[in-house]
Amino acid sequence: MRTINDHYSRISRVMTSQKPPNIRQKTIVWTGVLFALGLACIGGLSLITDGLGGRRALSDGTVGTFTPIDRECEDSCTWEGTFTSADGSVTAEDVTLNDAVTVRRGDPMPISIDDVRLDDEATRPAAYTADYNWHVPVIKGVVLGLVLPLLAVFCFMLVKRQRSKTVQKSR
């Protein structure tokens, strides 16, 4: 009966007997590392910015009514429409509604949604319902910003480890 040490030594022999990575393999690994770092920076910051924009709007945004005109669907759907403040002084068109309720492709379009707050400081105006949870995108952005760089460091260390094994083997 084999022990865990037997399996470990067998796996170790297989790993050390591999050929060193060629230029193509190194290019693929480095492209993956740079892609992960870029995605972490851009995606993480985008999610954090969206979440903080929702927080800003919920705390001191203009209160009003959102009238949906269309829905925009990619992975999930969001309502697109016009925001009108409660006193009628502020009107914004092409506003995206961020809501805690999931919108599906076949859902009927509501006539209007009350008690919505506008964030007009964003590049594209966005409205937020009172039940919008701004913590979720911020946490997702932070996790994305931490996990992908760790994955990139893991890939870098894997390549470095493989290279050091081939250098030691050639001596």
MIDRENLO-985407 format. One line per 2 residues: number of its first residue (from 1); their letters; for each residue x, y, z of C-alpha. Coordinates in steps of 0.001 Angstrom, whole numbers. Example, Ala and Ser with C-alpha at 12.3 -4.5 7.8 and 13.67 -1.06 7.14 Angstrom:
<pts>
1) as) 12300,-4500,7800 ~ 13670,-1060,7140
</pts>
This chain:
<pts>
1) mr) 0,0,0 ~ 1395,3352,-1031
3) ti) 1764,6169,1442 ~ 1267,9869,918
5) nd) 5053,10338,783 ~ 5267,7856,-2101
7) hy) 2666,9856,-4037 ~ 4416,13121,-3216
9) sr) 7815,11870,-4391 ~ 6244,10484,-7575
11) is) 4552,13830,-8316 ~ 7789,15641,-7517
13) rv) 9742,13461,-10009 ~ 7145,14110,-12714
15) mt) 7249,17855,-12102 ~ 11058,18047,-12171
17) sq) 11334,15930,-15293 ~ 9371,18430,-17393
19) kp) 11116,20463,-20057 ~ 11697,24153,-19369
21) pn) 8985,26465,-20720 ~ 9665,27757,-24207
23) ir) 9194,31339,-25402 ~ 5585,30713,-26457
25) qk) 4624,29310,-23047 ~ 6332,32194,-21256
27) ti) 4521,34692,-23490 ~ 1170,33076,-22698
29) vw) 1875,33151,-18953 ~ 3046,36786,-18995
31) tg) 30,37796,-21087 ~ -2199,36130,-18500
33) vl) -382,37886,-15663 ~ -720,41308,-17305
35) fa) -4361,40640,-18223 ~ -5185,39676,-14620
37) lg) -3497,42815,-13293 ~ -5278,45043,-15817
39) la) -8644,43445,-15111 ~ -8069,43827,-11380
41) ci) -7315,47516,-11731 ~ -10013,48454,-14231
43) gg) -12772,46096,-13063 ~ -12144,46530,-9358
45) ls) -12025,50310,-9528 ~ -15139,50390,-11715
47) li) -17134,48303,-9235 ~ -15916,50347,-6280
49) td) -16775,53594,-8083 ~ -20293,52336,-8877
51) gl) -20875,51331,-5275 ~ -19600,54601,-3865
53) gg) -21709,56508,-6405 ~ -24754,54667,-5088
55) rr) -23778,55526,-1530 ~ -23382,59176,-2464
57) al) -26753,59245,-4231 ~ -28569,57514,-1379
59) sd) -27132,59894,1196 ~ -27600,63245,-556
61) gt) -28910,62683,-4092 ~ -31910,64468,-5561
63) vg) -35147,62595,-4737 ~ -37675,62034,-7486
65) tf) -39470,59671,-9837 ~ -37921,57417,-12480
67) tp) -39920,56706,-15632 ~ -38548,53714,-17560
69) id) -38487,53977,-21344 ~ -36451,50931,-22296
71) re) -34448,48100,-20787 ~ -30790,47365,-21457
73) ce) -29811,43711,-21207 ~ -26368,42145,-21166
75) ds) -25850,39573,-18408 ~ -28802,41026,-16539
77) ct) -31253,43775,-17424 ~ -31544,47339,-16138
79) we) -34153,49992,-16765 ~ -33206,53049,-18821
81) gt) -35346,56148,-18655 ~ -36002,59665,-17417
83) ft) -35570,60998,-13893 ~ -37700,63894,-12653
85) sa) -37135,65436,-9228 ~ -40026,65699,-6764
87) dg) -40279,69467,-7236 ~ -39809,69238,-11022
89) sv) -36634,71359,-11037 ~ -34283,68560,-12166
91) ta) -34870,66369,-15210 ~ -32296,63908,-16546
93) ed) -32631,61651,-19573 ~ -30783,58417,-20432
95) vt) -30573,57516,-16748 ~ -29756,53957,-15674
97) ln) -31711,52631,-12690 ~ -29748,50595,-10146
99) da) -32147,48546,-8082 ~ -32031,45610,-5680
101) vt) -34785,43921,-7700 ~ -33561,41804,-10623
103) vr) -35085,42801,-13965 ~ -35662,40012,-16491
105) rg) -36152,40311,-20238 ~ -39857,39435,-20076
107) dp) -40806,41600,-17096 ~ -43502,44207,-17783
109) mp) -42276,47790,-17778 ~ -43538,49771,-14779
111) is) -45200,53142,-15379 ~ -42943,54893,-12873
113) id) -40831,54173,-9815 ~ -41045,56579,-6880
115) dv) -38527,57471,-4163 ~ -35509,57234,-6447
117) rl) -32313,59210,-5882 ~ -30171,60633,-8675
119) dd) -26387,60559,-8872 ~ -25555,63180,-11482
121) ea) -21823,63266,-10702 ~ -21179,60042,-12628
123) tr) -20104,60031,-16290 ~ -23587,58776,-17117
125) pa) -26419,59719,-14766 ~ -27645,56883,-12574
127) ay) -30629,56591,-10268 ~ -30802,54373,-7188
129) ta) -33801,52960,-5374 ~ -33886,53080,-1575
131) dy) -33278,49321,-1338 ~ -30070,49451,-3419
133) nw) -27206,47832,-1475 ~ -24051,49780,-2330
135) hv) -21905,47474,-164 ~ -22080,44585,-2653
137) pv) -20284,46282,-5600 ~ -17684,47784,-3256
139) ik) -16927,44362,-1738 ~ -16829,42756,-5201
141) gv) -14422,45458,-6387 ~ -12122,44991,-3406
143) vl) -12157,41198,-3793 ~ -11476,41502,-7529
145) gl) -8680,43960,-6786 ~ -7090,41503,-4339
147) vl) -7726,38085,-5889 ~ -6567,38767,-9443
149) pl) -3202,40264,-8398 ~ -2680,37247,-6127
151) la) -3436,34998,-9093 ~ -930,36957,-11169
153) vf) 1717,36597,-8436 ~ 974,32849,-8265
155) cf) 1509,32528,-12038 ~ 4713,34559,-11800
157) ml) 6019,32378,-8970 ~ 5092,29229,-10897
159) vk) 7143,30366,-13896 ~ 10011,31458,-11669
161) rq) 9971,28121,-9828 ~ 9980,26181,-13092
163) rs) 12880,28286,-14384 ~ 14923,27774,-11207
165) kt) 14371,24014,-11391 ~ 15663,23881,-14962
167) vq) 18700,26001,-14055 ~ 19546,23685,-11147
169) ks) 19026,20637,-13329 ~ 21403,21895,-16026
171) r) 24282,22407,-13567
</pts>
